[in-house]
Amino acid sequence: MAFLRSLILSLALLTSSSSASSSCSDGITCSTVTANGLDFSCRTAGARSDGKLPVLMVHGFPEWSEMYVGLMRSLAGSGYYSAACNMRGYSSGARPPNVEDYHYDLLTSDVSALADALSFGSYHLVGHDHGACIGWNLAAKDAKLASPRVASYSALSVPHLDAFSDGLYGAAADLDQQIASQYFTVFLMDDSASLNWNSLYNIMALPIMNSDSGFPDDKFESADAFQKALWWYNGASPSGAGVLAVVPTMSASTLAKDGSVAMAAMRLAYPAEETTGGPAPNPIGKLKANTLFVCGEDDPAILCAHDYSKNSKNFVEGTYDYLQVEKCGHDVLSCGDGTQKVIAAITKLLDANN
């Protein structure tokens, strides 16, 4: 059990992000925004400007919007108005009860609805982790509109979903990424937050991000509450929107043979039959928005420096820039000097697309 705790804690650390500040001060305003019939806890920064489009930021799993505080303050200094909200499953007023309520199309529509509620016309979009997945999905849908609204897209840590799918399943799949993504198969299990005596909840939610200190009511008070955040994985899977391929489920012996003792131990703790995986039923297709993809080269969860991930460029019809940050893991906004390179790259993209 001690080894399991260590394994899941390591997983939590590599998939979560730290924040620059937990306060709603020093240029950050906190309020509630109603969209899609739900109440979202949102942060805003900067002043609206006729010359610069607003910026909407989407966090991932397991993260709060406070992960963007440093970026928001920096962009405010460059004349940008920005907003970042605790999304569906995270905001206390936006936690519908069923797994179907976390379908990726619903999560994506929340972003558009928030843009409407914030009186954004055209806007810049930034997403990290699952928020990057939602961002890719939204930008691809936006490309099909008669009047697209996404002026630019900055994807942090996660490649285009169709490129990611190619890395997870098929003839060109990346074995290392398949191994690194075995935790997907755990998160997708029924009541995954409650399995093994609430292990995912106790180890991932409680010590790392039990609550957003800027919004005291936004907290995971139980495994059932944390399950709603985990349901984002279901929302992307074939049981939901089907926008991401299914990684093959590997046995403990296969994982150990391939050199992944940690993932083999995880499989022993969360047994599952081997499967071959499957393709994404609904690939999202290309997007037109000018795009920046930022990759931490030492990211142990999403191997975004691998060739499959770099193929994201093939799914962008607009301009495409790729930034690989040295000595940086999954949280590219908390990488010391590297973070300043990330912020500079995002600002450059915004400035070129107002």
C-alpha positions in Angstrom: 0.0 0.0 0.0 2.9 2.3 0.7 4.3 1.7 -2.8 0.8 2.4 -4.3 0.6 5.7 -2.4 4.1 6.7 -3.7 3.1 5.8 -7.2 -0.2 7.7 -7.2 1.4 10.7 -5.5 4.1 10.8 -8.3 1.3 10.6 -10.8 -0.5 13.4 -9.2 2.6 15.6 -9.1 3.3 15.1 -12.8 -0.3 15.8 -13.9 -1.0 18.8 -11.7 0.2 22.3 -11.8 1.4 24.7 -9.1 0.1 28.3 -9.0 1.8 31.5 -8.9 -0.5 32.8 -6.2 -3.6 31.6 -4.4 -5.0 35.0 -3.7 -7.6 37.1 -5.5 -5.6 40.3 -5.3 -2.7 42.1 -6.9 -4.5 42.6 -10.1 -6.7 39.5 -10.0 -10.4 39.8 -9.5 -12.5 36.8 -8.5 -16.3 36.5 -9.2 -19.0 34.1 -10.3 -20.0 33.9 -14.0 -23.1 32.1 -15.1 -22.9 30.1 -18.3 -24.7 27.1 -19.7 -27.0 27.2 -16.7 -24.0 26.7 -14.3 -22.2 29.0 -12.0 -18.4 29.2 -12.6 -15.8 30.6 -10.2 -13.7 32.9 -12.4 -10.6 35.1 -12.2 -10.1 38.1 -14.4 -7.1 40.4 -14.8 -6.2 43.5 -16.9 -8.4 46.1 -18.6 -10.4 45.6 -21.7 -8.9 47.3 -24.8 -10.2 48.0 -28.2 -6.8 47.2 -29.7 -6.2 43.9 -28.0 -8.5 40.9 -28.0 -9.3 39.3 -24.6 -7.8 36.0 -23.6 -9.6 32.9 -22.2 -7.7 30.3 -20.3 -8.8 26.7 -19.6 -7.1 24.6 -16.9 -6.7 20.8 -16.9 -6.7 17.9 -14.5 -6.3 18.2 -11.6 -5.9 21.9 -11.6 -7.6 25.1 -10.6 -7.8 28.4 -12.6 -5.2 29.8 -10.1 -2.5 28.0 -12.1 -2.8 30.9 -14.6 -2.4 33.7 -12.2 1.2 34.5 -13.1 0.4 34.4 -16.9 -2.7 36.6 -16.3 -0.7 39.2 -14.4 2.0 39.2 -17.1 -0.5 39.6 -19.9 -2.2 42.4 -18.0 1.1 44.2 -18.0 1.1 43.9 -21.8 -2.3 45.4 -22.1 -4.5 42.2 -22.2 -7.7 41.4 -20.4 -7.9 37.8 -19.5 -10.2 35.3 -17.7 -9.7 31.8 -16.3 -12.5 29.9 -14.6 -12.7 26.7 -12.5 -14.4 24.5 -15.0 -17.3 22.0 -14.9 -16.6 19.6 -12.0 -14.4 22.0 -10.2 -16.5 25.1 -9.5 -18.9 24.3 -6.6 -21.8 25.8 -8.7 -21.0 23.7 -11.8 -21.0 20.1 -10.7 -23.9 18.2 -12.4 -24.3 14.7 -11.0 -23.9 12.2 -13.9 -21.0 11.0 -16.0 -22.9 12.0 -19.1 -22.7 15.6 -17.9 -19.0 15.6 -18.6 -19.2 14.7 -22.3 -16.4 16.6 -24.1 -18.8 18.5 -26.3 -20.4 19.9 -23.1 -17.1 20.8 -21.6 -16.2 22.5 -24.9 -19.5 24.3 -25.0 -18.8 25.7 -21.5 -15.8 27.5 -22.9 -17.9 29.1 -25.6 -20.6 30.0 -23.2 -18.2 31.6 -20.8 -16.8 33.7 -23.7 -20.4 34.8 -24.4 -21.1 35.5 -20.7 -17.9 37.6 -20.5 -18.9 39.5 -23.6 -16.0 38.3 -25.6 -16.5 38.4 -29.4 -13.3 37.1 -30.9 -10.7 36.0 -28.4 -7.4 34.3 -27.8 -7.5 30.8 -26.3 -5.0 29.1 -24.0 -5.3 25.6 -22.6 -3.2 23.3 -20.5 -3.4 19.5 -20.1 -7.1 18.5 -20.4 -7.8 22.2 -21.0 -5.5 22.0 -24.0 -7.5 19.0 -25.3 -10.7 21.0 -24.9 -9.0 23.9 -26.6 -7.9 21.8 -29.6 -11.5 20.5 -29.8 -13.0 24.0 -29.6 -10.6 25.5 -32.1 -11.3 22.7 -34.6 -15.1 23.2 -34.2 -14.5 27.0 -34.5 -12.8 26.5 -37.8 -16.0 25.2 -39.3 -18.0 28.3 -38.3 -18.9 30.9 -40.9 -17.4 33.5 -38.5 -14.7 31.9 -36.4 -14.1 33.5 -33.0 -10.7 31.9 -31.9 -8.1 34.4 -33.0 -5.2 32.3 -31.8 -4.6 29.1 -29.8 -1.8 28.4 -27.3 -1.8 24.7 -26.4 0.3 23.8 -23.4 1.7 20.3 -22.9 -0.8 18.3 -24.9 -0.6 17.8 -28.7 -3.4 18.0 -31.2 -5.9 15.3 -30.3 -5.6 13.5 -33.7 -1.8 13.4 -33.3 -2.2 12.2 -29.7 -4.5 9.5 -30.9 -1.9 8.3 -33.4 0.5 8.1 -30.5 -1.9 6.0 -28.5 -3.2 3.5 -31.0 -2.4 2.1 -34.4 0.5 1.2 -36.6 2.4 4.4 -35.8 1.7 4.3 -32.1 4.5 5.3 -29.7 5.1 2.5 -27.2 6.6 4.8 -24.6 3.5 7.0 -24.7 1.2 3.9 -24.5 3.1 2.9 -21.3 3.1 6.4 -19.9 -0.7 6.7 -20.5 -1.7 3.5 -18.7 -3.1 5.6 -15.9 -5.9 6.6 -18.4 -7.1 3.0 -18.0 -7.4 3.5 -14.3 -9.1 6.8 -14.4 -11.7 5.4 -16.8 -12.7 2.6 -14.4 -16.1 2.9 -12.8 -16.0 4.9 -9.6 -12.2 5.2 -10.0 -11.9 7.9 -7.3 -13.3 5.4 -4.7 -11.4 2.3 -5.6 -8.7 0.9 -3.3 -10.1 2.7 -0.3 -10.4 6.1 -2.1 -6.8 6.0 -3.1 -7.0 8.4 -6.0 -9.0 10.9 -3.9 -6.8 10.5 -0.8 -3.5 10.8 -2.5 -4.2 13.1 -5.5 -7.0 15.4 -4.3 -6.4 15.9 -0.6 -2.7 16.8 -0.2 -2.2 18.6 -3.5 -5.3 20.5 -4.5 -8.1 19.9 -2.1 -9.4 23.4 -2.5 -8.9 26.7 -4.4 -8.0 29.1 -1.7 -9.4 32.0 -3.8 -12.8 30.2 -3.8 -13.2 28.4 -0.5 -16.3 26.5 -1.7 -14.5 25.0 -4.6 -13.0 21.9 -3.0 -13.1 18.2 -3.3 -14.8 17.3 -0.1 -15.2 13.6 -1.0 -14.2 10.9 -3.4 -17.6 11.5 -5.1 -16.7 15.1 -5.7 -13.3 14.2 -7.1 -14.9 11.7 -9.4 -16.5 14.6 -11.4 -13.0 15.8 -12.3 -12.0 12.3 -13.3 -15.0 12.1 -15.6 -13.3 14.5 -18.0 -11.4 11.4 -19.2 -14.7 9.6 -19.8 -15.9 12.7 -21.7 -13.1 12.4 -24.3 -13.4 8.6 -24.6 -15.6 6.6 -27.0 -18.3 6.5 -24.3 -18.3 10.3 -24.5 -17.3 12.4 -27.5 -14.9 9.9 -28.9 -12.3 12.5 -29.7 -9.3 10.5 -28.4 -8.1 7.0 -29.1 -8.2 4.3 -26.5 -4.8 3.3 -25.3 -4.3 -0.5 -25.1 -4.6 -1.9 -21.6 -1.4 -3.6 -20.7 -0.9 -6.4 -18.2 1.5 -6.1 -15.3 3.8 -8.7 -16.9 3.9 -6.8 -20.2 4.6 -3.5 -18.5 7.4 -5.1 -16.3 8.9 -6.7 -19.4 9.0 -3.3 -21.1 10.8 -1.9 -18.1 8.0 0.1 -16.4 8.0 -1.3 -12.9 5.9 1.6 -11.6 3.1 1.1 -14.2 3.3 -2.7 -13.6 2.7 -2.0 -9.9 -0.2 0.3 -10.8 -1.8 -2.5 -12.9 -1.4 -5.0 -10.0 -3.2 -2.5 -7.7 -5.9 -1.8 -10.4 -6.3 -5.1 -12.3 -7.8 -5.0 -15.8 -7.9 -7.4 -18.7 -5.5 -6.7 -21.6 -7.1 -4.9 -24.5 -5.9 -3.8 -27.9 -7.3 -0.3 -27.5 -9.1 1.4 -30.4 -9.1 4.5 -32.7 -10.9 7.7 -31.9 -14.4 7.4 -33.4 -14.6 11.1 -34.0 -11.3 12.7 -34.9 -11.5 16.5 -34.5 -9.8 17.4 -37.8 -7.8 20.5 -38.6 -8.0 24.0 -37.1 -7.5 27.4 -38.8 -6.4 29.5 -35.9 -2.8 30.5 -35.7 -1.3 28.1 -33.1 1.5 27.8 -30.6 2.2 24.4 -29.1 4.4 24.4 -25.9 6.1 21.2 -24.8 8.1 20.5 -21.6 10.8 18.2 -22.9 11.0 16.3 -19.6 7.2 15.8 -19.3 6.8 12.2 -18.1 3.1 12.0 -18.7 2.7 13.4 -22.2 5.8 12.7 -24.2 5.3 15.8 -26.3 8.9 15.9 -27.6 8.3 12.7 -29.5 7.7 12.6 -33.2 4.0 11.6 -32.9 3.4 14.8 -30.9 5.3 17.0 -33.2 3.0 15.9 -36.0 0.5 18.4 -34.5 1.8 20.8 -37.2 0.0 18.6 -39.8 -3.4 19.5 -38.2 -3.1 23.3 -38.3 -3.9 25.2 -41.4 -2.9 28.6 -39.9 0.6 29.5 -38.7 2.2 27.0 -36.3 5.0 27.5 -33.8 6.5 24.8 -31.5 8.3 25.7 -28.4 10.2 22.9 -26.6 11.2 24.0 -23.1 14.4 22.5 -21.7 14.5 21.1 -18.1 10.7 21.4 -17.9 8.1 18.9 -17.1 4.3 18.9 -17.5 3.7 22.2 -15.9 5.3 24.6 -18.4 4.1 27.6 -16.4 6.3 26.6 -13.4 9.7 26.0 -15.0 11.8 28.9 -13.7 13.5 30.7 -16.5 11.7 28.5 -19.0 8.4 29.9 -17.9 9.4 33.3 -19.1 10.1 31.8 -22.5 6.6 30.4 -22.5 5.0 33.6 -21.5 7.0 35.5 -24.1 5.9 33.0 -26.8 2.3 33.3 -25.9 2.5 37.1 -25.8 4.1 37.1 -29.2 1.3 35.0 -30.7 -1.3 37.2 -29.2 0.3 40.4 -30.4 0.4 39.0 -34.0 -3.3 38.1 -34.0 -5.3 41.0 -32.6 
